[in-house]
Each structure stands twice: as structure tokens, then as C-alpha cells.
Amino acid sequence: MSRETSKVFVAGSNANLLSKELGTFLTGRYVTMELYPFSFHEFLKLKQVAIKQDTFYAAEGKVLLLSEIQKYLGIGNFPQYIQSDNDNYLLSLYTDIIYKDVVAKQDKQ
């Protein structure tokens, strides 16, 4: 890997990686960055859904808006899943969060 043209990114949601101790494993060369889930507006933009102003208050616009809100809330607004529509990814993500982060943390306490 060429140092001049390559960048390495380490990311994760694991509670163990969220501590400042992570920097010691990366020899002090790290930048903490918060990455937020998609907003509803970003979700609609990625899905290429446009709710036009002239139909927004009409039944057609309300039905479309409600349908998209249900999708948005149902999938948890995770950018990678929204792009891929891979149900296995979402299931894996929930399983990891529940069992590796939440349950593991409870077991330690």
C-alpha cells in the first residue's frame, strides 16, 4: 500500500472502541469523527423520492410520505443498509449491537 495515495479508516460502534484508549492501539495517530445516521431528507434523496409541493397536501402525497416514513423508521436509517437493501446486513447489525455491545456490557457489570 502506498503511503502517499492510501488512507486507512477504522470505524465501529463497539463500546470498547469508543474509549480514548483506542488511540493507544493506533500509536496516537487517529481522529475521532462522529457519523450520524441519515436524516429523513437524506433518505428520500438517496431513494430518489420527490414529494412535490403541489401534491404534498393531497391524498397522493400523504400516502407517499407515510409510506416513506414507515420505511425510514423501520430500517433504522443506517446508510449502508439504505444503499444496499440487504436484510442480512441489517439483521447482522442488530445482532451485533444487542449481543456484542449491550449484553456483553451488562455481563461485565
C-alpha positions as protocol buffer text, in pm:
chain_id: "A"
residue {
  index: 1
  type: MET
  ca { x: 0 y: 0 z: 0 }
}
residue {
  index: 2
  type: SER
  ca { x: 142 y: 335 z: -100 }
}
residue {
  index: 3
  type: ARG
  ca { x: 151 y: 580 z: 189 }
}
residue {
  index: 4
  type: GLU
  ca { x: 109 y: 872 z: -47 }
}
residue {
  index: 5
  type: THR
  ca { x: -212 y: 754 z: -211 }
}
residue {
  index: 6
  type: SER
  ca { x: -383 y: 542 z: 54 }
}
residue {
  index: 7
  type: LYS
  ca { x: -584 y: 623 z: 362 }
}
residue {
  index: 8
  type: VAL
  ca { x: -689 y: 375 z: 626 }
}
residue {
  index: 9
  type: PHE
  ca { x: -1016 y: 423 z: 815 }
}
residue {
  index: 10
  type: VAL
  ca { x: -1106 y: 230 z: 1128 }
}
residue {
  index: 11
  type: ALA
  ca { x: -1470 y: 256 z: 1229 }
}
residue {
  index: 12
  type: GLY
  ca { x: -1710 y: 79 z: 1456 }
}
residue {
  index: 13
  type: SER
  ca { x: -1989 y: 105 z: 1708 }
}
residue {
  index: 14
  type: ASN
  ca { x: -1848 y: -134 z: 1965 }
}
residue {
  index: 15
  type: ALA
  ca { x: -1846 y: 23 z: 2309 }
}
residue {
  index: 16
  type: ASN
  ca { x: -1488 y: -94 z: 2363 }
}
residue {
  index: 17
  type: LEU
  ca { x: -1370 y: 105 z: 2063 }
}
residue {
  index: 18
  type: LEU
  ca { x: -1539 y: 424 z: 2175 }
}
residue {
  index: 19
  type: SER
  ca { x: -1297 y: 487 z: 2457 }
}
residue {
  index: 20
  type: LYS
  ca { x: -997 y: 716 z: 2434 }
}
residue {
  index: 21
  type: GLU
  ca { x: -779 y: 407 z: 2483 }
}
residue {
  index: 22
  type: LEU
  ca { x: -828 y: 328 z: 2115 }
}
residue {
  index: 23
  type: GLY
  ca { x: -565 y: 588 z: 2035 }
}
residue {
  index: 24
  type: THR
  ca { x: -301 y: 389 z: 2216 }
}
residue {
  index: 25
  type: PHE
  ca { x: -363 y: 94 z: 1983 }
}
residue {
  index: 26
  type: LEU
  ca { x: -323 y: 323 z: 1682 }
}
residue {
  index: 27
  type: THR
  ca { x: 1 y: 478 z: 1816 }
}
residue {
  index: 28
  type: GLY
  ca { x: -166 y: 813 z: 1870 }
}
residue {
  index: 29
  type: ARG
  ca { x: -245 y: 878 z: 1505 }
}
residue {
  index: 30
  type: TYR
  ca { x: -621 y: 893 z: 1498 }
}
residue {
  index: 31
  type: VAL
  ca { x: -903 y: 1139 z: 1455 }
}
residue {
  index: 32
  type: THR
  ca { x: -1236 y: 1091 z: 1627 }
}
residue {
  index: 33
  type: MET
  ca { x: -1527 y: 1162 z: 1396 }
}
residue {
  index: 34
  type: GLU
  ca { x: -1897 y: 1135 z: 1470 }
}
residue {
  index: 35
  type: LEU
  ca { x: -2102 y: 995 z: 1184 }
}
residue {
  index: 36
  type: TYR
  ca { x: -2474 y: 1045 z: 1218 }
}
residue {
  index: 37
  type: PRO
  ca { x: -2748 y: 832 z: 1065 }
}
residue {
  index: 38
  type: PHE
  ca { x: -2929 y: 961 z: 759 }
}
residue {
  index: 39
  type: SER
  ca { x: -3187 y: 1230 z: 812 }
}
residue {
  index: 40
  type: PHE
  ca { x: -3528 y: 1172 z: 655 }
}
residue {
  index: 41
  type: HIS
  ca { x: -3443 y: 1427 z: 388 }
}
residue {
  index: 42
  type: GLU
  ca { x: -3118 y: 1243 z: 302 }
}
residue {
  index: 43
  type: PHE
  ca { x: -3309 y: 913 z: 296 }
}
residue {
  index: 44
  type: LEU
  ca { x: -3559 y: 1050 z: 44 }
}
residue {
  index: 45
  type: LYS
  ca { x: -3280 y: 1196 z: -167 }
}
residue {
  index: 46
  type: LEU
  ca { x: -3089 y: 865 z: -181 }
}
residue {
  index: 47
  type: LYS
  ca { x: -3407 y: 674 z: -266 }
}
residue {
  index: 48
  type: GLN
  ca { x: -3478 y: 937 z: -533 }
}
residue {
  index: 49
  type: VAL
  ca { x: -3822 y: 1005 z: -388 }
}
residue {
  index: 50
  type: ALA
  ca { x: -3952 y: 1353 z: -455 }
}
residue {
  index: 51
  type: ILE
  ca { x: -4269 y: 1472 z: -288 }
}
residue {
  index: 52
  type: LYS
  ca { x: -4376 y: 1769 z: -491 }
}
residue {
  index: 53
  type: GLN
  ca { x: -4517 y: 2072 z: -319 }
}
residue {
  index: 54
  type: ASP
  ca { x: -4838 y: 2069 z: -525 }
}
residue {
  index: 55
  type: THR
  ca { x: -4920 y: 1710 z: -414 }
}
residue {
  index: 56
  type: PHE
  ca { x: -4783 y: 1732 z: -59 }
}
residue {
  index: 57
  type: TYR
  ca { x: -5123 y: 1803 z: 100 }
}
residue {
  index: 58
  type: ALA
  ca { x: -5320 y: 1585 z: -142 }
}
residue {
  index: 59
  type: ALA
  ca { x: -5404 y: 1223 z: -62 }
}
residue {
  index: 60
  type: GLU
  ca { x: -5138 y: 1103 z: -308 }
}
residue {
  index: 61
  type: GLY
  ca { x: -4863 y: 1300 z: -135 }
}
residue {
  index: 62
  type: LYS
  ca { x: -4975 y: 1195 z: 213 }
}
residue {
  index: 63
  type: VAL
  ca { x: -4978 y: 827 z: 117 }
}
residue {
  index: 64
  type: LEU
  ca { x: -4630 y: 851 z: -35 }
}
residue {
  index: 65
  type: LEU
  ca { x: -4495 y: 1044 z: 263 }
}
residue {
  index: 66
  type: LEU
  ca { x: -4642 y: 800 z: 516 }
}
residue {
  index: 67
  type: SER
  ca { x: -4506 y: 503 z: 322 }
}
residue {
  index: 68
  type: GLU
  ca { x: -4155 y: 651 z: 314 }
}
residue {
  index: 69
  type: ILE
  ca { x: -4165 y: 747 z: 683 }
}
residue {
  index: 70
  type: GLN
  ca { x: -4259 y: 389 z: 773 }
}
residue {
  index: 71
  type: LYS
  ca { x: -3966 y: 256 z: 566 }
}
residue {
  index: 72
  type: TYR
  ca { x: -3729 y: 510 z: 721 }
}
residue {
  index: 73
  type: LEU
  ca { x: -3829 y: 426 z: 1079 }
}
residue {
  index: 74
  type: GLY
  ca { x: -3847 y: 53 z: 1011 }
}
residue {
  index: 75
  type: ILE
  ca { x: -3490 y: 16 z: 888 }
}
residue {
  index: 76
  type: GLY
  ca { x: -3329 y: 243 z: 1142 }
}
residue {
  index: 77
  type: ASN
  ca { x: -3181 y: 489 z: 888 }
}
residue {
  index: 78
  type: PHE
  ca { x: -2845 y: 315 z: 854 }
}
residue {
  index: 79
  type: PRO
  ca { x: -2673 y: 450 z: 539 }
}
residue {
  index: 80
  type: GLN
  ca { x: -2514 y: 121 z: 425 }
}
residue {
  index: 81
  type: TYR
  ca { x: -2840 y: -69 z: 453 }
}
residue {
  index: 82
  type: ILE
  ca { x: -3036 y: 202 z: 276 }
}
residue {
  index: 83
  type: GLN
  ca { x: -2794 y: 181 z: -16 }
}
residue {
  index: 84
  type: SER
  ca { x: -2784 y: -199 z: -32 }
}
residue {
  index: 85
  type: ASP
  ca { x: -3133 y: -313 z: 82 }
}
residue {
  index: 86
  type: ASN
  ca { x: -2958 y: -624 z: 219 }
}
residue {
  index: 87
  type: ASP
  ca { x: -3172 y: -767 z: 502 }
}
residue {
  index: 88
  type: ASN
  ca { x: -2883 y: -986 z: 620 }
}
residue {
  index: 89
  type: TYR
  ca { x: -2674 y: -673 z: 682 }
}
residue {
  index: 90
  type: LEU
  ca { x: -2948 y: -522 z: 897 }
}
residue {
  index: 91
  type: LEU
  ca { x: -3002 y: -844 z: 1093 }
}
residue {
  index: 92
  type: SER
  ca { x: -2627 y: -876 z: 1149 }
}
residue {
  index: 93
  type: LEU
  ca { x: -2608 y: -517 z: 1266 }
}
residue {
  index: 94
  type: TYR
  ca { x: -2890 y: -559 z: 1517 }
}
residue {
  index: 95
  type: THR
  ca { x: -2746 y: -888 z: 1642 }
}
residue {
  index: 96
  type: ASP
  ca { x: -2403 y: -733 z: 1693 }
}
residue {
  index: 97
  type: ILE
  ca { x: -2544 y: -432 z: 1875 }
}
residue {
  index: 98
  type: ILE
  ca { x: -2765 y: -636 z: 2104 }
}
residue {
  index: 99
  type: TYR
  ca { x: -2537 y: -928 z: 2185 }
}
residue {
  index: 100
  type: LYS
  ca { x: -2186 y: -790 z: 2149 }
}
residue {
  index: 101
  type: ASP
  ca { x: -2242 y: -440 z: 2283 }
}
residue {
  index: 102
  type: VAL
  ca { x: -2543 y: -438 z: 2513 }
}
residue {
  index: 103
  type: VAL
  ca { x: -2536 y: -792 z: 2656 }
}
residue {
  index: 104
  type: ALA
  ca { x: -2156 y: -802 z: 2682 }
}
residue {
  index: 105
  type: LYS
  ca { x: -2156 y: -471 z: 2867 }
}
residue {
  index: 106
  type: GLN
  ca { x: -2426 y: -595 z: 3107 }
}
residue {
  index: 107
  type: ASP
  ca { x: -2230 y: -914 z: 3176 }
}
residue {
  index: 108
  type: LYS
  ca { x: -1924 y: -709 z: 3276 }
}
residue {
  index: 109
  type: GLN
  ca { x: -2121 y: -503 z: 3527 }
}
